Structure formats: structure tokens, C-alpha cells
Amino acid sequence: MSRHNQSLDAAYFEGMFQGDEDPWDLETSAYEAAKFDATIAALDGRPYTRVFEIGCAGGMLTQKLAPAAADLLAVDISATALARARRKCAGLPHVRFAEMAFPAETPDEPPFDLIVLSEVAYYWDDADLALAATRLQRLLAPGGDLLLVHFTGETDYPKSGDDAVRGLAQVMEDQVEVVRAETHARYRLDLWRRR
């Protein structure tokens, strides 16, 4: 695992997960359930050998991604979140978990043919986005997919969902082609494929 200065505050996320079993209502919200369904549908049933999910939280999306993957590495910055995700995916031996603050830390593994960023990139400032884009280019195999799903409403995070996706696109646009660019009522879904 590569390590650089961590700009994400692990204590912030750890506090959220210690203070609330489901801080974003991922397990109970009809909106979240519909968004997860749209996320999986965007993959069009394509099977993936190696999948990397960044910011898995309690594992709700991880569990839904698992059938599309032969091997799935899900990471989060919160140990508490990862413990919940491990329990949720206990019956899925091809799903692995690691505590990691991407983009400051990255897996030391062969490239992935699917990388998922769901509700993650707007936590990154400009420097994080530039670093993330560089690292995503290294981690994404040629012909591999990058799936981005982000809330488009107002946040108190460093970026809006739209700004975060635009920031990644500015660095990666020569490396990827847009397969999907969907705008839903409260979120956007973008699927890019590595050239």
C-alpha cells in the first residue's frame, strides 16, 4: 500500500459511524435503494474480474456489486464501517476489505476492470481530486470501467457532486470515454471506460 499525507480526516468518519448505525440511511431509504438499483443497472450485466470499491461504508452497495465481480476489494477510512461491511458480506468469500484513505493510500495490486466511486469524490479538495485522477488512471485497466455516483444537491463538503466529477474529468478526459452521463432527481451517475 502506498502512503502519502492523508488529507481526509479519519476521525470525522469514524465518529459518524460510531455515533449512528446507518448515518446516511443507506439501509432504510427508498431513495438510496433506488440509487443502488440504478448503479447496478448502469453496469448492463457486464461481468468484472477485479472490482475496487472506494468508500464502501457499511457494505450496502458492496453486497449488490458482489455478483458482478470475481474478486472485489472494498475500502473505507472507518474501521467501524468496515466491521459492519464485513458482517454484511460474511457469506461472500470473494469480497475483501481494507482500511484505506484513498487517494492518500492505494492498493498495491494489479489494475482493476471496475472502480466504483459512490458518494466519495465530493469529500476531496482540488489537490485530492488531482491525486485521485492520477491514481485512478494507474489502477484502472485498459477497457475497464469507472463508475461515479454522486449527490448533486448542496453540501458542506469541499466540492459539490458536479464539481467533483468535473474535476476528475479535467484530468482524465484523454484517458476515458463517456459511456453514460445520467442526471437523476438528486444525483448524477457517470460511467467512463478506459481507452
C-alpha positions as CSV (number, residue, x, y, z in Angstrom):
1,M,0.0,0.0,0.0
2,S,1.3,3.4,-1.0
3,R,1.1,6.1,1.7
4,H,1.2,9.9,1.3
5,N,-0.1,12.7,3.6
6,Q,-3.6,11.9,4.5
7,S,-5.9,14.9,3.8
8,L,-9.1,13.1,4.8
9,D,-10.0,13.2,8.4
10,A,-10.5,9.6,9.6
11,A,-11.8,10.8,12.9
12,Y,-14.7,12.6,11.2
13,F,-15.9,9.4,9.5
14,E,-15.1,7.2,12.5
15,G,-17.2,9.5,14.7
16,M,-20.1,9.3,12.2
17,F,-20.2,5.5,12.2
18,Q,-19.7,5.2,15.9
19,G,-22.5,7.6,16.6
20,D,-25.0,6.1,14.1
21,E,-25.5,2.6,12.8
22,D,-26.6,4.0,9.4
23,P,-25.5,7.7,9.2
24,W,-26.8,8.2,5.7
25,D,-29.9,5.9,5.9
26,L,-28.3,3.6,3.3
27,E,-30.1,0.6,4.6
28,T,-33.6,2.1,5.0
29,S,-34.1,4.9,2.5
30,A,-36.2,4.3,-0.6
31,Y,-34.1,6.9,-2.4
32,E,-30.8,5.1,-1.6
33,A,-32.3,1.7,-2.6
34,A,-33.4,3.2,-6.0
35,K,-30.0,4.8,-6.5
36,F,-28.2,1.4,-5.7
37,D,-30.5,-0.3,-8.2
38,A,-29.7,2.4,-10.9
39,T,-25.9,2.0,-10.1
40,I,-26.0,-1.8,-10.7
41,A,-28.2,-1.4,-13.8
42,A,-25.7,1.0,-15.3
43,L,-23.2,-1.9,-15.5
44,D,-25.5,-3.6,-18.0
45,G,-24.8,-7.0,-16.6
46,R,-21.1,-6.9,-17.6
47,P,-19.1,-9.3,-15.6
48,Y,-15.9,-8.0,-14.0
49,T,-12.8,-9.9,-12.9
50,R,-11.4,-7.4,-10.4
51,V,-13.5,-4.7,-8.8
52,F,-12.3,-1.8,-6.5
53,E,-15.0,0.0,-4.4
54,I,-13.7,3.2,-2.7
55,G,-15.6,4.3,0.4
56,C,-17.8,1.2,1.0
57,A,-19.3,2.5,4.3
58,G,-21.4,-0.3,5.8
59,G,-21.3,-2.5,2.7
60,M,-24.8,-2.0,1.2
61,L,-23.5,-1.3,-2.3
62,T,-20.7,-3.8,-1.8
63,Q,-23.2,-6.6,-1.3
64,K,-25.0,-5.5,-4.5
65,L,-21.8,-5.3,-6.5
66,A,-20.6,-8.7,-5.4
67,P,-22.5,-10.8,-8.1
68,A,-20.8,-8.8,-10.9
69,A,-17.3,-9.4,-9.5
70,A,-15.0,-12.4,-9.4
71,D,-12.8,-10.5,-6.9
72,L,-14.0,-7.4,-5.1
73,L,-11.8,-5.1,-2.9
74,A,-13.8,-2.7,-0.8
75,V,-12.1,0.0,1.2
76,D,-13.1,2.6,3.7
77,I,-11.4,5.1,6.0
78,S,-13.5,4.0,9.0
79,A,-12.7,0.8,10.9
80,T,-16.3,0.8,12.4
81,A,-17.8,1.0,8.9
82,L,-15.6,-1.8,7.7
83,A,-16.6,-4.1,10.6
84,R,-20.3,-3.6,9.5
85,A,-19.4,-4.2,5.9
86,R,-17.6,-7.4,6.7
87,R,-20.6,-8.7,8.7
88,K,-22.9,-7.8,5.8
89,C,-20.8,-9.6,3.3
90,A,-19.7,-12.5,5.5
91,G,-21.1,-15.1,3.1
92,L,-19.2,-13.7,0.1
93,P,-15.7,-15.1,0.2
94,H,-14.6,-13.3,-3.0
95,V,-15.2,-9.9,-1.3
96,R,-12.2,-8.4,0.6
97,F,-12.0,-5.4,2.8
98,A,-9.2,-3.0,3.8
99,E,-8.9,0.2,5.8
100,M,-7.6,2.8,3.4
101,A,-7.8,6.6,2.9
102,F,-7.9,6.9,-0.9
103,P,-6.3,8.8,-2.7
104,A,-3.6,9.2,0.0
105,E,-3.4,5.4,0.1
106,T,-3.8,3.0,-2.7
107,P,-3.8,-0.8,-3.0
108,D,-0.6,-2.4,-4.3
109,E,-2.4,-4.7,-6.7
110,P,-2.8,-5.3,-10.5
111,P,-5.2,-3.0,-12.3
112,F,-9.0,-3.3,-11.8
113,D,-11.5,-3.6,-14.5
114,L,-14.2,-1.8,-12.5
115,I,-13.6,1.0,-10.0
116,V,-16.6,2.4,-8.1
117,L,-16.8,5.9,-6.5
118,S,-20.2,6.2,-4.9
119,E,-20.7,9.4,-2.9
120,V,-17.0,9.8,-2.3
121,A,-15.3,12.4,-4.6
122,Y,-17.0,15.5,-3.2
123,Y,-15.1,14.9,0.1
124,W,-11.9,15.7,-1.8
125,D,-10.4,19.2,-2.4
126,D,-8.6,20.2,-5.6
127,A,-5.3,18.5,-4.6
128,D,-7.1,15.3,-3.6
129,L,-9.0,15.2,-6.9
130,A,-5.9,15.7,-8.9
131,L,-4.1,12.9,-7.0
132,A,-7.2,10.6,-7.2
133,A,-7.4,11.1,-11.0
134,T,-3.7,10.2,-11.4
135,R,-4.1,7.2,-9.2
136,L,-7.3,6.0,-10.9
137,Q,-5.6,6.1,-14.3
138,R,-2.9,3.8,-12.9
139,L,-5.4,1.5,-11.1
140,L,-7.9,1.2,-14.0
141,A,-7.1,-1.5,-16.6
142,P,-7.4,-0.6,-20.3
143,G,-11.1,-1.2,-21.3
144,G,-12.0,-1.0,-17.6
145,D,-14.9,1.0,-16.2
146,L,-15.0,3.8,-13.7
147,L,-18.5,4.3,-12.2
148,L,-19.2,7.6,-10.4
149,V,-22.4,8.2,-8.5
150,H,-22.8,11.5,-6.5
151,F,-25.4,13.6,-4.8
152,T,-26.0,16.8,-6.7
153,G,-27.6,18.9,-4.0
154,E,-25.9,21.4,-1.8
155,T,-23.3,20.0,0.7
156,D,-20.8,21.4,3.2
157,Y,-18.1,19.2,1.7
158,P,-15.1,20.6,-0.2
159,K,-16.9,20.0,-3.6
160,S,-20.4,19.5,-5.0
161,G,-21.0,16.2,-6.8
162,D,-21.0,18.1,-10.1
163,D,-17.7,19.9,-9.3
164,A,-16.0,16.7,-8.1
165,V,-16.9,14.8,-11.3
166,R,-15.8,17.8,-13.5
167,G,-12.5,17.9,-11.6
168,L,-11.8,14.2,-12.3
169,A,-12.9,14.6,-15.9
170,Q,-10.5,17.5,-16.5
171,V,-7.5,15.3,-15.6
172,M,-8.8,12.0,-17.1
173,E,-10.7,13.1,-20.2
174,D,-8.0,12.0,-22.6
175,Q,-7.8,8.5,-20.9
176,V,-11.5,7.7,-20.8
177,E,-14.6,7.7,-23.0
178,V,-18.0,8.5,-21.6
179,V,-20.4,5.5,-21.7
180,R,-23.1,7.0,-19.5
181,A,-23.8,10.5,-18.2
182,E,-27.2,10.5,-16.4
183,T,-28.8,13.1,-14.2
184,H,-31.4,11.9,-11.8
185,A,-33.6,13.9,-9.4
186,R,-30.9,14.2,-6.7
187,Y,-27.8,12.6,-8.0
188,R,-25.7,12.0,-11.1
189,L,-24.4,8.7,-12.5
190,D,-21.4,8.7,-14.8
191,L,-19.8,5.6,-16.3
192,W,-16.4,6.1,-18.0
193,R,-14.4,3.5,-19.9
194,R,-10.6,3.5,-20.0
195,R,-9.3,3.8,-23.6
